[in-house]
Amino acid sequence: MQNNSVPWLGVNKWVNGRITSGGKLALYVLLGFAVFWNLVIAPIIIDQWDDLATVFEHLVIYDFNTYDARLIIPLMLAANIFLIPALIRRWRQWSKFGRLYMTLDPYPGVIGGQIGGYLDIPTVKYRDGMPVDVRVNCVKISISGSGKSHKRSDSVAWRKKARAAARWSSRGARVVFVVDVDDDLPQSTLESGKHGSCYWSVRVRLPETGFDRHYEIPVFRTEGRADSKLRPMGMADDEPDRTVEDLPAGLAELKQTGEDFSIQYPPGRSGGMGNFIALFGVIFFAIAVFLGFQFVAEINVEEGRRVSLFSAVMLGMMTSVFGLVSCGIMAAGWFVKTNHLRVIVDHECLTTERHAFGRTFRKLVARANISGFDKKVTMQSGQGAQAEIYYSILAQKTDGQTLTVGDHIHGQEDADVLLEFFRRHVAAQAGGESQCSTGRPPVPPQIRWIVAGVKSFSVLIFIAMMAAFLTRYIA
């Protein structure tokens, strides 16, 4: 029977604070999915091979506008090709390092206290100064939809880089880590997989050896603060704090004059995220082009053939929707890739200047109307502990609005450095009148026309679709 006061006891995967990784399970799940997919799709292709060859020949040689849904079947089988690199990587990881256990100290990890532990890796030879990267993640699960159409999303609510070091052990290299945990975070839930549940994960990487494992660990609220007793060599408590000057050159550049300063965020600071978003938009655009060909073929009246109004409207609607969405996504990718942000702070005002799409967008706020600063997760690629996270730094205004003073920041460590800098150097000033405008800038007329046009176009599409449906139903 589960003891509610100590819910981590009796859970097999957390017995005695000895945690096993999910590396083998991930390998088997990926391999099982690939095999199952092939067993389902391959017989269909074999059975339909002659028909598929004929359809493909007619599509390529005679009429590119001719489309047959059966052509999707070979593409579904070819999609398995993208699983091969992941399978190879998982297999090499497991065959090289095998099953490894992590031991926690304290057990369990404590909200508002510390999470610590160590991990022995027999197949890795210790070297002095070996780089180690350990990240602790708090992940929330959200479920959208219902039944077979439900979708699960694992979003990182909190991530922090642990103080970690590698040292010699009789069983190879030992990785030891300790991290302080904030006191406002959710604790682990035993019913993982349900909407609103939460799990904690530790990801351990040794870049030189290719070692990369993650462990699901118990983290709960306990009476009193529990600190780890682990204090290995190479991990000091008095490590110097990073400053803005220590940030990567491609992320932010600080220029300071007395009490005034400016921070420049250059284009390309988001790495490959802009390219990824733009590529996603290109895929949507290709779908729109394909649907456009089908739309043209549908309305092309041939002898003895009637135009299906319903099919034409549906194809036209889908072409328009995919086309508009693709343009928006490609524009967003271009913005993320090329925009340049400058934050200027003097004794009176905080000013942001963003250069994008050949224009400069400027916003101002009086320092007396800034109530504080906070960070926010704005983008996440991937799921769970392996997700890549991008942050924004927000200035909180006394009227409840926010102003972005930093964005597309890859990694919580860099975001925390910038957040602490703003909190230290931009203290709110009480009272007094300011010459700075603190209201939200008016929306440009061009943007208003675009929004009105999109809404009108959506209404027209809906009316046309309903008219086509009623026409077909009456006929």
SVG drawing of the C-alpha trace seen along z (x, -y; Angstrom):
<svg xmlns="http://www.w3.org/2000/svg" viewBox="-32 -65 76 74">
<polyline fill="none" stroke="black" stroke-width="0.4" points="0.0,0.0 1.3,-3.4 2.3,-5.7 1.1,-9.2 3.7,-10.8 6.6,-9.1 5.1,-8.4 8.5,-7.6 8.9,-4.4 7.7,-1.2 8.1,-2.6 10.3,0.0 12.1,-2.5 13.2,-4.6 14.0,-1.8 16.7,-2.9 17.6,-5.9 19.1,-3.7 17.8,-4.9 18.1,-3.2 18.0,-5.1 15.4,-4.8 18.0,-4.2 17.1,-0.6 13.4,-1.3 13.8,-4.1 15.8,-1.8 13.2,0.9 10.3,-1.5 12.0,-3.0 13.0,0.4 9.5,1.8 7.8,-1.1 10.1,-0.8 9.4,3.0 5.7,2.6 5.5,-0.1 7.3,2.0 5.2,5.1 2.0,3.0 3.1,1.0 5.3,3.5 2.6,6.1 0.3,3.4 3.1,2.2 3.8,5.7 0.1,6.3 -0.4,3.0 2.9,2.9 1.7,3.1 -1.1,0.5 1.4,-1.8 3.9,-1.6 1.1,-2.4 -0.1,-5.4 3.4,-6.7 4.2,-6.4 1.0,-8.2 1.8,-11.0 5.4,-11.6 5.1,-11.1 1.6,-12.0 -0.2,-14.4 1.4,-15.9 -2.0,-17.1 -3.2,-13.5 -3.2,-12.4 -3.9,-9.1 -4.1,-8.6 -2.3,-5.3 0.9,-7.3 1.1,-8.1 1.8,-4.4 5.5,-4.3 6.1,-7.7 4.9,-6.2 7.4,-3.3 10.2,-5.8 9.5,-7.8 11.2,-4.9 14.5,-6.1 14.5,-9.0 14.4,-6.5 17.7,-4.9 20.1,-7.5 18.2,-7.6 18.3,-3.8 22.0,-3.6 22.7,-6.3 20.6,-4.5 22.1,-1.1 25.7,-2.4 24.9,-4.1 23.5,-1.0 26.1,1.5 28.9,-0.7 27.8,-1.7 25.1,0.8 22.8,0.5 24.0,-2.1 22.5,-3.2 22.4,-6.6 22.5,-6.9 20.8,-10.0 22.0,-12.0 19.7,-13.2 17.0,-10.7 14.6,-11.9 15.5,-15.2 13.9,-18.1 11.9,-21.1 13.5,-24.1 16.6,-22.1 19.1,-20.2 19.3,-17.4 22.5,-15.5 23.9,-12.1 26.6,-10.2 27.0,-7.8 29.8,-5.3 30.6,-4.6 33.0,-1.6 33.7,-1.9 34.9,-5.5 38.5,-6.2 38.9,-9.1 40.9,-12.1 41.7,-15.1 39.6,-18.0 37.1,-15.9 34.1,-18.1 30.8,-17.1 27.3,-18.5 24.5,-17.7 21.0,-19.3 18.1,-18.9 14.7,-19.3 11.2,-19.7 8.8,-18.6 5.0,-19.1 2.7,-16.9 -0.3,-18.3 -2.8,-16.2 -5.0,-17.7 -7.8,-16.0 -9.5,-12.8 -9.6,-9.1 -7.3,-8.0 -6.8,-11.6 -5.3,-12.8 -1.8,-14.4 0.8,-14.5 3.2,-17.4 6.1,-17.4 7.1,-21.0 10.1,-21.9 8.8,-24.1 12.3,-24.5 15.8,-23.6 19.1,-24.2 22.7,-23.3 24.1,-21.4 27.5,-21.8 29.2,-18.7 32.6,-17.0 34.2,-13.8 36.6,-12.0 38.5,-8.7 36.7,-5.6 37.6,-1.9 34.7,-1.3 35.9,-3.8 34.9,-7.4 32.4,-8.7 30.2,-11.7 29.0,-13.7 26.6,-16.5 24.7,-18.9 22.0,-21.5 19.9,-23.9 16.2,-23.6 13.7,-26.5 10.9,-26.3 8.0,-27.1 8.2,-24.0 5.8,-21.0 6.8,-17.7 6.9,-14.4 3.6,-12.7 3.3,-8.9 0.6,-8.9 3.0,-10.0 1.3,-10.3 -1.9,-12.1 -2.8,-15.6 -1.2,-18.0 1.3,-15.4 4.9,-16.2 8.2,-14.3 11.8,-15.3 14.7,-14.2 18.5,-14.4 20.4,-14.4 24.1,-13.5 26.4,-14.1 30.2,-13.5 30.8,-15.2 34.3,-13.6 32.9,-10.0 29.5,-10.4 27.8,-9.4 24.2,-10.8 21.7,-9.4 18.7,-10.7 17.2,-9.4 13.7,-10.0 14.2,-10.8 11.9,-11.4 11.7,-15.0 9.3,-15.9 8.6,-18.4 9.9,-17.2 10.1,-18.6 13.0,-20.9 15.8,-21.6 17.8,-18.6 21.3,-19.3 23.6,-16.9 26.7,-15.6 28.5,-15.2 31.5,-17.6 33.8,-16.1 37.1,-17.5 36.8,-20.0 33.4,-21.2 33.7,-24.3 30.9,-26.2 32.7,-29.5 32.7,-29.3 32.6,-32.8 29.2,-33.9 29.0,-34.5 28.4,-38.0 27.1,-39.5 30.6,-39.9 31.0,-36.1 28.0,-35.5 28.7,-34.1 29.6,-36.8 26.7,-35.9 24.1,-36.3 24.5,-39.8 27.0,-42.6 27.1,-45.1 28.2,-48.7 28.3,-50.6 28.9,-54.3 28.6,-55.1 25.2,-54.1 23.8,-54.0 24.2,-51.0 23.0,-49.3 22.7,-45.7 22.8,-44.6 21.2,-41.2 22.6,-40.5 20.8,-38.6 21.3,-34.9 21.4,-34.6 18.8,-31.8 21.1,-29.5 19.3,-27.2 15.8,-27.8 15.0,-30.4 16.1,-28.0 14.0,-25.3 10.9,-27.4 11.4,-28.7 11.9,-25.1 8.6,-24.1 7.0,-27.0 8.5,-25.8 6.9,-22.4 3.5,-24.0 4.1,-26.1 4.8,-22.9 1.6,-21.4 -0.2,-24.6 1.3,-24.4 0.3,-20.7 -3.3,-21.5 -3.2,-24.5 -2.5,-22.1 -5.4,-19.9 -7.6,-23.0 -6.7,-24.1 -7.3,-20.5 -10.7,-20.5 -12.0,-23.7 -10.5,-22.9 -13.7,-21.9 -13.3,-19.1 -15.7,-17.7 -18.4,-15.7 -17.2,-16.5 -19.0,-18.6 -17.2,-20.7 -17.8,-19.6 -18.5,-22.9 -18.0,-21.3 -14.6,-19.8 -13.5,-23.0 -14.4,-25.1 -12.7,-22.7 -9.5,-22.5 -9.5,-26.3 -10.1,-26.8 -7.3,-24.3 -4.9,-25.9 -5.6,-29.4 -5.3,-28.2 -2.0,-26.4 -0.7,-29.2 -1.5,-31.9 -0.2,-29.7 3.0,-29.0 3.7,-32.6 3.2,-33.4 5.5,-30.6 8.2,-31.6 7.9,-35.2 8.3,-34.1 11.4,-32.1 12.9,-35.0 12.1,-37.3 13.7,-34.9 16.8,-34.6 17.4,-38.2 15.9,-40.5 18.2,-42.7 17.2,-44.0 18.9,-46.9 18.0,-47.8 19.1,-51.3 18.9,-52.2 19.6,-55.7 18.8,-57.4 15.2,-58.1 14.0,-55.6 14.4,-52.1 14.1,-52.0 14.0,-49.0 14.7,-49.2 14.0,-46.2 15.1,-46.2 13.1,-43.7 11.8,-43.6 13.7,-46.8 11.9,-48.8 12.7,-49.9 10.1,-49.4 10.8,-51.5 9.2,-51.2 9.9,-53.2 9.1,-52.9 10.0,-55.1 12.3,-53.4 9.8,-54.5 7.1,-52.4 9.1,-49.2 8.1,-46.9 10.6,-44.0 12.0,-41.6 11.2,-37.9 12.1,-35.3 9.7,-33.2 10.0,-30.2 9.1,-31.3 10.1,-28.3 10.9,-24.7 12.1,-22.1 12.0,-18.5 10.4,-16.9 11.3,-16.4 14.9,-16.4 16.3,-16.6 14.3,-19.7 16.1,-22.8 14.6,-25.8 14.7,-29.5 13.9,-32.2 12.8,-35.9 13.5,-38.5 10.5,-40.6 10.3,-43.9 7.2,-44.0 5.4,-47.4 3.2,-48.8 0.2,-48.8 0.4,-45.0 1.9,-45.1 5.3,-43.7 8.2,-44.8 10.7,-42.4 14.3,-43.3 15.8,-40.1 14.7,-37.2 15.7,-34.1 18.2,-33.2 19.2,-29.6 19.6,-28.0 18.5,-28.9 22.1,-29.7 22.5,-32.6 18.9,-33.8 19.6,-33.8 22.7,-35.9 20.8,-38.6 17.9,-38.5 20.1,-39.0 21.9,-41.9 18.7,-43.7 17.4,-43.2 20.7,-44.6 21.1,-47.6 17.5,-48.7 16.0,-49.3 12.5,-50.9 12.5,-54.6 9.6,-55.9 7.6,-59.0 8.3,-61.9 7.1,-62.7 8.8,-61.3 9.1,-62.5 8.9,-59.0 5.8,-57.6 4.7,-54.4 1.6,-53.5 1.3,-50.8 2.3,-52.2 -0.6,-52.5 -1.1,-49.7 0.1,-50.8 -2.7,-51.2 -1.1,-48.5 -1.4,-45.9 -5.1,-46.8 -5.8,-46.4 -4.1,-43.0 -6.0,-41.8 -9.3,-43.0 -8.5,-41.4 -7.7,-38.0 -11.0,-38.0 -13.0,-39.0 -11.3,-36.3 -12.0,-33.7 -15.7,-34.6 -16.0,-34.5 -14.3,-31.0 -16.8,-29.8 -19.8,-31.1 -18.5,-29.6 -18.0,-26.2 -21.4,-26.2 -23.0,-27.3 -21.1,-24.5 -22.2,-21.9 -25.8,-23.0 -25.7,-23.0 -24.4,-19.5 -26.8,-18.3 -29.8,-19.7 -28.6,-18.4"/>
</svg>
